Amino acid sequence: MINELLLDISNKDDISLVLPLLFSPEELNAVNARALVYKELLLGERSQREIAKIHNISIATITRGSNNLKSMSNIEKELLQTLLIRK
């Protein structure tokens, strides 16, 4: 159901309005932190400890993100790279 809802949203402003209706502030922060961890890990420029210190994210959160990345298919990783690392 959420997939269909998000696919029906046509602009960035509407997404910014809808997400806080669907998720609590804590959930949104967790999703943002997860995306940031994935981005940093995919870039590969910093150690996990550096990422934790710079972004004030727990090592446990970063380790979970790293383990998730390791279990992803190449297609999933490429999609994340495309979405998170806009070059």
Biopython code that builds the backbone (N, CA, C, O; Angstrom):
import numpy as np
from Bio.PDB.StructureBuilder import StructureBuilder

atoms = [
    (1, "MET", "N", (0.808, -1.187, 0.000)),
    (1, "MET", "CA", (0.000, 0.000, 0.000)),
    (1, "MET", "C", (0.861, 1.266, 0.000)),
    (1, "MET", "O", (0.566, 2.223, -0.715)),
    (2, "ILE", "N", (1.918, 1.264, 0.800)),
    (2, "ILE", "CA", (2.774, 2.456, 0.862)),
    (2, "ILE", "C", (3.496, 2.669, -0.462)),
    (2, "ILE", "O", (3.731, 3.809, -0.864)),
    (3, "ASN", "N", (3.852, 1.573, -1.149)),
    (3, "ASN", "CA", (4.494, 1.709, -2.461)),
    (3, "ASN", "C", (3.600, 2.480, -3.423)),
    (3, "ASN", "O", (4.047, 3.410, -4.094)),
    (4, "GLU", "N", (2.343, 2.086, -3.480)),
    (4, "GLU", "CA", (1.396, 2.747, -4.377)),
    (4, "GLU", "C", (1.215, 4.210, -4.002)),
    (4, "GLU", "O", (1.155, 5.081, -4.869)),
    (5, "LEU", "N", (1.128, 4.469, -2.714)),
    (5, "LEU", "CA", (0.957, 5.843, -2.244)),
    (5, "LEU", "C", (2.140, 6.715, -2.684)),
    (5, "LEU", "O", (1.954, 7.806, -3.223)),
    (6, "LEU", "N", (3.350, 6.219, -2.446)),
    (6, "LEU", "CA", (4.535, 7.003, -2.803)),
    (6, "LEU", "C", (4.689, 7.159, -4.313)),
    (6, "LEU", "O", (5.149, 8.197, -4.789)),
    (7, "LEU", "N", (4.307, 6.133, -5.062)),
    (7, "LEU", "CA", (4.387, 6.236, -6.521)),
    (7, "LEU", "C", (3.404, 7.267, -7.079)),
    (7, "LEU", "O", (3.644, 7.852, -8.136)),
    (8, "ASP", "N", (2.314, 7.483, -6.377)),
    (8, "ASP", "CA", (1.317, 8.454, -6.829)),
    (8, "ASP", "C", (1.703, 9.905, -6.528)),
    (8, "ASP", "O", (1.070, 10.833, -7.031)),
    (9, "ILE", "N", (2.735, 10.099, -5.713)),
    (9, "ILE", "CA", (3.176, 11.460, -5.378)),
    (9, "ILE", "C", (4.084, 11.955, -6.490)),
    (9, "ILE", "O", (5.071, 11.308, -6.841)),
    (10, "SER", "N", (3.738, 13.104, -7.036)),
    (10, "SER", "CA", (4.451, 13.559, -8.228)),
    (10, "SER", "C", (5.513, 14.624, -7.968)),
    (10, "SER", "O", (6.318, 14.903, -8.857)),
    (11, "ASN", "N", (5.542, 15.229, -6.777)),
    (11, "ASN", "CA", (6.586, 16.232, -6.565)),
    (11, "ASN", "C", (7.164, 16.165, -5.157)),
    (11, "ASN", "O", (6.559, 15.616, -4.237)),
    (12, "LYS", "N", (8.352, 16.743, -5.022)),
    (12, "LYS", "CA", (9.123, 16.684, -3.781)),
    (12, "LYS", "C", (8.389, 17.328, -2.608)),
    (12, "LYS", "O", (8.468, 16.828, -1.486)),
    (13, "ASP", "N", (7.686, 18.417, -2.847)),
    (13, "ASP", "CA", (6.976, 19.101, -1.766)),
    (13, "ASP", "C", (5.887, 18.215, -1.167)),
    (13, "ASP", "O", (5.688, 18.206, 0.048)),
    (14, "ASP", "N", (5.188, 17.476, -2.012)),
    (14, "ASP", "CA", (4.140, 16.583, -1.518)),
    (14, "ASP", "C", (4.729, 15.447, -0.686)),
    (14, "ASP", "O", (4.141, 15.034, 0.314)),
    (15, "ILE", "N", (5.876, 14.950, -1.096)),
    (15, "ILE", "CA", (6.532, 13.895, -0.310)),
    (15, "ILE", "C", (6.889, 14.432, 1.073)),
    (15, "ILE", "O", (6.701, 13.744, 2.077)),
    (16, "SER", "N", (7.399, 15.647, 1.125)),
    (16, "SER", "CA", (7.751, 16.256, 2.404)),
    (16, "SER", "C", (6.541, 16.451, 3.305)),
    (16, "SER", "O", (6.673, 16.477, 4.529)),
    (17, "LEU", "N", (5.383, 16.587, 2.714)),
    (17, "LEU", "CA", (4.154, 16.719, 3.500)),
    (17, "LEU", "C", (3.625, 15.364, 3.958)),
    (17, "LEU", "O", (3.115, 15.241, 5.071)),
    (18, "VAL", "N", (3.744, 14.352, 3.112)),
    (18, "VAL", "CA", (3.156, 13.048, 3.398)),
    (18, "VAL", "C", (3.983, 12.234, 4.398)),
    (18, "VAL", "O", (3.419, 11.595, 5.287)),
    (19, "LEU", "N", (5.297, 12.250, 4.264)),
    (19, "LEU", "CA", (6.120, 11.397, 5.122)),
    (19, "LEU", "C", (5.888, 11.639, 6.617)),
    (19, "LEU", "O", (5.776, 10.668, 7.365)),
    (20, "PRO", "N", (5.813, 12.889, 7.084)),
    (20, "PRO", "CA", (5.539, 13.085, 8.514)),
    (20, "PRO", "C", (4.145, 12.630, 8.946)),
    (20, "PRO", "O", (3.900, 12.422, 10.134)),
    (21, "LEU", "N", (3.242, 12.479, 7.995)),
    (21, "LEU", "CA", (1.927, 11.949, 8.323)),
    (21, "LEU", "C", (1.975, 10.438, 8.535)),
    (21, "LEU", "O", (1.183, 9.884, 9.297)),
    (22, "LEU", "N", (2.912, 9.778, 7.852)),
    (22, "LEU", "CA", (3.016, 8.326, 7.915)),
    (22, "LEU", "C", (3.980, 7.833, 8.993)),
    (22, "LEU", "O", (3.812, 6.735, 9.525)),
    (23, "PHE", "N", (4.985, 8.643, 9.311)),
    (23, "PHE", "CA", (6.037, 8.221, 10.229)),
    (23, "PHE", "C", (6.195, 9.212, 11.368)),
    (23, "PHE", "O", (5.996, 10.415, 11.199)),
    (24, "SER", "N", (6.556, 8.689, 12.528)),
    (24, "SER", "CA", (6.839, 9.556, 13.677)),
    (24, "SER", "C", (8.174, 10.253, 13.438)),
    (24, "SER", "O", (8.946, 9.826, 12.580)),
    (25, "PRO", "N", (8.456, 11.319, 14.184)),
    (25, "PRO", "CA", (9.764, 11.976, 14.039)),
    (25, "PRO", "C", (10.927, 11.011, 14.279)),
    (25, "PRO", "O", (11.951, 11.094, 13.602)),
    (26, "GLU", "N", (10.774, 10.108, 15.227)),
    (26, "GLU", "CA", (11.830, 9.135, 15.511)),
    (26, "GLU", "C", (12.045, 8.186, 14.325)),
    (26, "GLU", "O", (13.180, 7.853, 13.981)),
    (27, "GLU", "N", (10.953, 7.763, 13.715)),
    (27, "GLU", "CA", (11.058, 6.872, 12.550)),
    (27, "GLU", "C", (11.718, 7.587, 11.377)),
    (27, "GLU", "O", (12.555, 7.006, 10.686)),
    (28, "LEU", "N", (11.346, 8.837, 11.150)),
    (28, "LEU", "CA", (11.967, 9.599, 10.066)),
    (28, "LEU", "C", (13.460, 9.794, 10.317)),
    (28, "LEU", "O", (14.265, 9.693, 9.391)),
    (29, "ASN", "N", (13.831, 10.073, 11.569)),
    (29, "ASN", "CA", (15.249, 10.225, 11.910)),
    (29, "ASN", "C", (15.996, 8.921, 11.671)),
    (29, "ASN", "O", (17.120, 8.928, 11.171)),
    (30, "ALA", "N", (15.374, 7.803, 12.026)),
    (30, "ALA", "CA", (16.020, 6.501, 11.822)),
    (30, "ALA", "C", (16.219, 6.220, 10.334)),
    (30, "ALA", "O", (17.273, 5.725, 9.936)),
    (31, "VAL", "N", (15.227, 6.526, 9.516)),
    (31, "VAL", "CA", (15.342, 6.307, 8.072)),
    (31, "VAL", "C", (16.413, 7.221, 7.481)),
    (31, "VAL", "O", (17.211, 6.790, 6.649)),
    (32, "ASN", "N", (16.430, 8.473, 7.908)),
    (32, "ASN", "CA", (17.459, 9.402, 7.428)),
    (32, "ASN", "C", (18.850, 8.937, 7.831)),
    (32, "ASN", "O", (19.783, 9.008, 7.031)),
    (33, "ALA", "N", (18.998, 8.461, 9.067)),
    (33, "ALA", "CA", (20.298, 7.967, 9.528)),
    (33, "ALA", "C", (20.716, 6.751, 8.720)),
    (33, "ALA", "O", (21.882, 6.629, 8.344)),
    (34, "ARG", "N", (19.780, 5.852, 8.447)),
    (34, "ARG", "CA", (20.095, 4.655, 7.663)),
    (34, "ARG", "C", (20.575, 5.050, 6.268)),
    (34, "ARG", "O", (21.569, 4.513, 5.778)),
    (35, "ALA", "N", (19.879, 5.982, 5.630)),
    (35, "ALA", "CA", (20.272, 6.427, 4.291)),
    (35, "ALA", "C", (21.659, 7.072, 4.330)),
    (35, "ALA", "O", (22.475, 6.846, 3.436)),
    (36, "LEU", "N", (21.923, 7.865, 5.351)),
    (36, "LEU", "CA", (23.227, 8.508, 5.484)),
    (36, "LEU", "C", (24.331, 7.471, 5.683)),
    (36, "LEU", "O", (25.409, 7.587, 5.100)),
    (37, "VAL", "N", (24.061, 6.467, 6.500)),
    (37, "VAL", "CA", (25.035, 5.396, 6.721)),
    (37, "VAL", "C", (25.317, 4.666, 5.408)),
    (37, "VAL", "O", (26.475, 4.436, 5.062)),
    (38, "TYR", "N", (24.267, 4.303, 4.683)),
    (38, "TYR", "CA", (24.466, 3.629, 3.391)),
    (38, "TYR", "C", (25.308, 4.499, 2.453)),
    (38, "TYR", "O", (26.236, 4.009, 1.811)),
    (39, "LYS", "N", (24.982, 5.776, 2.380)),
    (39, "LYS", "CA", (25.728, 6.680, 1.493)),
    (39, "LYS", "C", (27.204, 6.703, 1.866)),
    (39, "LYS", "O", (28.069, 6.551, 1.004)),
    (40, "GLU", "N", (27.490, 6.891, 3.141)),
    (40, "GLU", "CA", (28.889, 6.955, 3.597)),
    (40, "GLU", "C", (29.618, 5.641, 3.322)),
    (40, "GLU", "O", (30.762, 5.642, 2.865)),
    (41, "LEU", "N", (28.954, 4.526, 3.601)),
    (41, "LEU", "CA", (29.596, 3.230, 3.371)),
    (41, "LEU", "C", (29.828, 2.977, 1.886)),
    (41, "LEU", "O", (30.867, 2.437, 1.503)),
    (42, "LEU", "N", (28.881, 3.358, 1.060)),
    (42, "LEU", "CA", (29.047, 3.176, -0.387)),
    (42, "LEU", "C", (30.156, 4.058, -0.937)),
    (42, "LEU", "O", (30.883, 3.649, -1.842)),
    (43, "LEU", "N", (30.291, 5.261, -0.402)),
    (43, "LEU", "CA", (31.380, 6.139, -0.833)),
    (43, "LEU", "C", (32.735, 5.555, -0.443)),
    (43, "LEU", "O", (33.710, 5.683, -1.185)),
    (44, "GLY", "N", (32.792, 4.912, 0.728)),
    (44, "GLY", "CA", (34.012, 4.245, 1.168)),
    (44, "GLY", "C", (35.156, 5.170, 1.509)),
    (44, "GLY", "O", (36.314, 4.753, 1.479)),
    (45, "GLU", "N", (34.864, 6.411, 1.830)),
    (45, "GLU", "CA", (35.914, 7.391, 2.113)),
    (45, "GLU", "C", (36.256, 7.503, 3.598)),
    (45, "GLU", "O", (37.291, 8.066, 3.957)),
    (46, "ARG", "N", (35.386, 6.968, 4.464)),
    (46, "ARG", "CA", (35.580, 7.101, 5.907)),
    (46, "ARG", "C", (35.410, 5.738, 6.577)),
    (46, "ARG", "O", (34.702, 4.860, 6.084)),
    (47, "SER", "N", (36.081, 5.595, 7.715)),
    (47, "SER", "CA", (35.898, 4.386, 8.510)),
    (47, "SER", "C", (34.562, 4.468, 9.244)),
    (47, "SER", "O", (33.958, 5.536, 9.337)),
    (48, "GLN", "N", (34.112, 3.334, 9.759)),
    (48, "GLN", "CA", (32.860, 3.327, 10.511)),
    (48, "GLN", "C", (32.954, 4.240, 11.731)),
    (48, "GLN", "O", (31.985, 4.919, 12.069)),
    (49, "ARG", "N", (34.090, 4.262, 12.382)),
    (49, "ARG", "CA", (34.263, 5.140, 13.554)),
    (49, "ARG", "C", (34.181, 6.616, 13.162)),
    (49, "ARG", "O", (33.587, 7.421, 13.880)),
    (50, "GLU", "N", (34.774, 6.965, 12.026)),
    (50, "GLU", "CA", (34.688, 8.350, 11.554)),
    (50, "GLU", "C", (33.248, 8.735, 11.235)),
    (50, "GLU", "O", (32.800, 9.827, 11.586)),
    (51, "ILE", "N", (32.528, 7.842, 10.572)),
    (51, "ILE", "CA", (31.128, 8.099, 10.244)),
    (51, "ILE", "C", (30.331, 8.324, 11.523)),
    (51, "ILE", "O", (29.529, 9.253, 11.607)),
    (52, "ALA", "N", (30.556, 7.468, 12.516)),
    (52, "ALA", "CA", (29.846, 7.586, 13.797)),
    (52, "ALA", "C", (30.119, 8.935, 14.447)),
    (52, "ALA", "O", (29.199, 9.594, 14.931)),
    (53, "LYS", "N", (31.369, 9.338, 14.458)),
    (53, "LYS", "CA", (31.754, 10.589, 15.119)),
    (53, "LYS", "C", (31.220, 11.809, 14.376)),
    (53, "LYS", "O", (30.659, 12.715, 14.992)),
    (54, "ILE", "N", (31.391, 11.837, 13.059)),
    (54, "ILE", "CA", (30.984, 12.993, 12.262)),
    (54, "ILE", "C", (29.478, 13.201, 12.291)),
    (54, "ILE", "O", (29.010, 14.336, 12.386)),
    (55, "HIS", "N", (28.718, 12.122, 12.210)),
    (55, "HIS", "CA", (27.262, 12.229, 12.077)),
    (55, "HIS", "C", (26.504, 11.906, 13.362)),
    (55, "HIS", "O", (25.273, 11.900, 13.379)),
    (56, "ASN", "N", (27.246, 11.637, 14.439)),
    (56, "ASN", "CA", (26.635, 11.329, 15.730)),
    (56, "ASN", "C", (25.646, 10.161, 15.614)),
    (56, "ASN", "O", (24.508, 10.229, 16.080)),
    (57, "ILE", "N", (26.126, 9.097, 14.978)),
    (57, "ILE", "CA", (25.344, 7.874, 14.797)),
    (57, "ILE", "C", (26.087, 6.756, 15.522)),
    (57, "ILE", "O", (27.314, 6.684, 15.463)),
    (58, "SER", "N", (25.352, 5.892, 16.201)),
    (58, "SER", "CA", (25.998, 4.828, 16.966)),
    (58, "SER", "C", (26.725, 3.840, 16.048)),
    (58, "SER", "O", (26.329, 3.605, 14.906)),
    (59, "ILE", "N", (27.788, 3.284, 16.588)),
    (59, "ILE", "CA", (28.536, 2.253, 15.856)),
    (59, "ILE", "C", (27.618, 1.071, 15.536)),
    (59, "ILE", "O", (27.734, 0.467, 14.470)),
    (60, "ALA", "N", (26.714, 0.743, 16.449)),
    (60, "ALA", "CA", (25.791, -0.381, 16.220)),
    (60, "ALA", "C", (24.920, -0.129, 14.992)),
    (60, "ALA", "O", (24.687, -1.043, 14.202)),
    (61, "THR", "N", (24.442, 1.092, 14.827)),
    (61, "THR", "CA", (23.629, 1.446, 13.657)),
    (61, "THR", "C", (24.452, 1.311, 12.383)),
    (61, "THR", "O", (23.958, 0.815, 11.371)),
    (62, "ILE", "N", (25.690, 1.747, 12.431)),
    (62, "ILE", "CA", (26.561, 1.674, 11.258)),
    (62, "ILE", "C", (26.897, 0.218, 10.932)),
    (62, "ILE", "O", (26.929, -0.168, 9.763)),
    (63, "THR", "N", (27.145, -0.582, 11.960)),
    (63, "THR", "CA", (27.439, -1.995, 11.753)),
    (63, "THR", "C", (26.239, -2.711, 11.136)),
    (63, "THR", "O", (26.406, -3.534, 10.236)),
    (64, "ARG", "N", (25.024, -2.403, 11.616)),
    (64, "ARG", "CA", (23.825, -2.999, 11.015)),
    (64, "ARG", "C", (23.706, -2.603, 9.547)),
    (64, "ARG", "O", (23.384, -3.434, 8.697)),
    (65, "GLY", "N", (23.967, -1.329, 9.254)),
    (65, "GLY", "CA", (23.923, -0.872, 7.868)),
    (65, "GLY", "C", (24.957, -1.580, 7.010)),
    (65, "GLY", "O", (24.673, -1.970, 5.878)),
    (66, "SER", "N", (26.146, -1.742, 7.546)),
    (66, "SER", "CA", (27.211, -2.434, 6.820)),
    (66, "SER", "C", (26.832, -3.884, 6.554)),
    (66, "SER", "O", (27.037, -4.393, 5.452)),
    (67, "ASN", "N", (26.279, -4.547, 7.564)),
    (67, "ASN", "CA", (25.844, -5.937, 7.384)),
    (67, "ASN", "C", (24.710, -6.036, 6.367)),
    (67, "ASN", "O", (24.668, -6.977, 5.574)),
    (68, "ASN", "N", (23.799, -5.079, 6.386)),
    (68, "ASN", "CA", (22.713, -5.064, 5.394)),
    (68, "ASN", "C", (23.278, -4.913, 3.985)),
    (68, "ASN", "O", (22.848, -5.603, 3.061)),
    (69, "LEU", "N", (24.238, -4.011, 3.826)),
    (69, "LEU", "CA", (24.850, -3.811, 2.503)),
    (69, "LEU", "C", (25.511, -5.096, 2.009)),
    (69, "LEU", "O", (25.409, -5.442, 0.832)),
    (70, "LYS", "N", (26.181, -5.792, 2.906)),
    (70, "LYS", "CA", (26.866, -7.029, 2.523)),
    (70, "LYS", "C", (25.893, -8.087, 2.028)),
    (70, "LYS", "O", (26.243, -8.917, 1.189)),
    (71, "SER", "N", (24.671, -8.057, 2.549)),
    (71, "SER", "CA", (23.696, -9.080, 2.158)),
    (71, "SER", "C", (22.849, -8.660, 0.949)),
    (71, "SER", "O", (22.030, -9.442, 0.467)),
    (72, "MET", "N", (23.045, -7.432, 0.459)),
    (72, "MET", "CA", (22.271, -6.952, -0.692)),
    (72, "MET", "C", (22.823, -7.500, -1.998)),
    (72, "MET", "O", (24.009, -7.804, -2.121)),
    (73, "SER", "N", (21.932, -7.614, -2.958)),
    (73, "SER", "CA", (22.366, -8.001, -4.308)),
    (73, "SER", "C", (23.057, -6.806, -4.961)),
    (73, "SER", "O", (22.943, -5.672, -4.496)),
    (74, "ASN", "N", (23.767, -7.081, -6.036)),
    (74, "ASN", "CA", (24.425, -5.994, -6.777)),
    (74, "ASN", "C", (23.406, -4.993, -7.315)),
    (74, "ASN", "O", (23.670, -3.791, -7.353)),
    (75, "ILE", "N", (22.252, -5.487, -7.726)),
    (75, "ILE", "CA", (21.199, -4.605, -8.244)),
    (75, "ILE", "C", (20.725, -3.650, -7.153)),
    (75, "ILE", "O", (20.537, -2.459, -7.404)),
    (76, "GLU", "N", (20.532, -4.172, -5.945)),
    (76, "GLU", "CA", (20.096, -3.327, -4.829)),
    (76, "GLU", "C", (21.155, -2.281, -4.482)),
    (76, "GLU", "O", (20.830, -1.117, -4.248)),
    (77, "LYS", "N", (22.415, -2.698, -4.450)),
    (77, "LYS", "CA", (23.499, -1.760, -4.159)),
    (77, "LYS", "C", (23.590, -0.673, -5.230)),
    (77, "LYS", "O", (23.769, 0.503, -4.914)),
    (78, "GLU", "N", (23.467, -1.067, -6.486)),
    (78, "GLU", "CA", (23.517, -0.088, -7.579)),
    (78, "GLU", "C", (22.369, 0.906, -7.490)),
    (78, "GLU", "O", (22.550, 2.094, -7.757)),
    (79, "LEU", "N", (21.193, 0.427, -7.117)),
    (79, "LEU", "CA", (20.056, 1.321, -6.946)),
    (79, "LEU", "C", (20.327, 2.325, -5.831)),
    (79, "LEU", "O", (20.078, 3.520, -5.993)),
    (80, "LEU", "N", (20.839, 1.842, -4.699)),
    (80, "LEU", "CA", (21.170, 2.761, -3.602)),
    (80, "LEU", "C", (22.218, 3.777, -4.035)),
    (80, "LEU", "O", (22.103, 4.961, -3.718)),
    (81, "GLN", "N", (23.231, 3.325, -4.752)),
    (81, "GLN", "CA", (24.260, 4.252, -5.230)),
    (81, "GLN", "C", (23.646, 5.323, -6.120)),
    (81, "GLN", "O", (23.977, 6.502, -5.998)),
    (82, "THR", "N", (22.765, 4.920, -7.003)),
    (82, "THR", "CA", (22.119, 5.876, -7.902)),
    (82, "THR", "C", (21.283, 6.883, -7.124)),
    (82, "THR", "O", (21.301, 8.075, -7.427)),
    (83, "LEU", "N", (20.556, 6.408, -6.127)),
    (83, "LEU", "CA", (19.679, 7.289, -5.360)),
    (83, "LEU", "C", (20.420, 8.164, -4.363)),
    (83, "LEU", "O", (20.056, 9.323, -4.162)),
    (84, "LEU", "N", (21.469, 7.612, -3.728)),
    (84, "LEU", "CA", (22.132, 8.326, -2.637)),
    (84, "LEU", "C", (23.354, 9.119, -3.059)),
    (84, "LEU", "O", (23.687, 10.129, -2.439)),
    (85, "ILE", "N", (24.022, 8.668, -4.108)),
    (85, "ILE", "CA", (25.257, 9.335, -4.542)),
    (85, "ILE", "C", (24.978, 9.917, -5.922)),
    (85, "ILE", "O", (25.223, 9.276, -6.944)),
    (86, "ARG", "N", (24.489, 11.080, -5.930)),
    (86, "ARG", "CA", (24.098, 11.725, -7.199)),
    (86, "ARG", "C", (25.301, 12.461, -7.777)),
    (86, "ARG", "O", (25.608, 13.589, -7.390)),
    (87, "LYS", "N", (25.964, 11.806, -8.698)),
    (87, "LYS", "CA", (27.153, 12.411, -9.326)),
    (87, "LYS", "C", (26.804, 12.952, -10.680)),
    (87, "LYS", "O", (27.667, 13.499, -11.367)),
]
sb = StructureBuilder()
sb.init_structure("model")
sb.init_model(0)
sb.init_chain("A")
sb.init_seg("    ")
for serial, (resi, resn, name, xyz) in enumerate(atoms, 1):
    if name == "N":
        sb.init_residue(resn, " ", resi, " ")
    sb.init_atom(name, np.array(xyz, "f"), 0.0, 1.0, " ", f" {name:<3s}", serial, name[0])
structure = sb.get_structure()
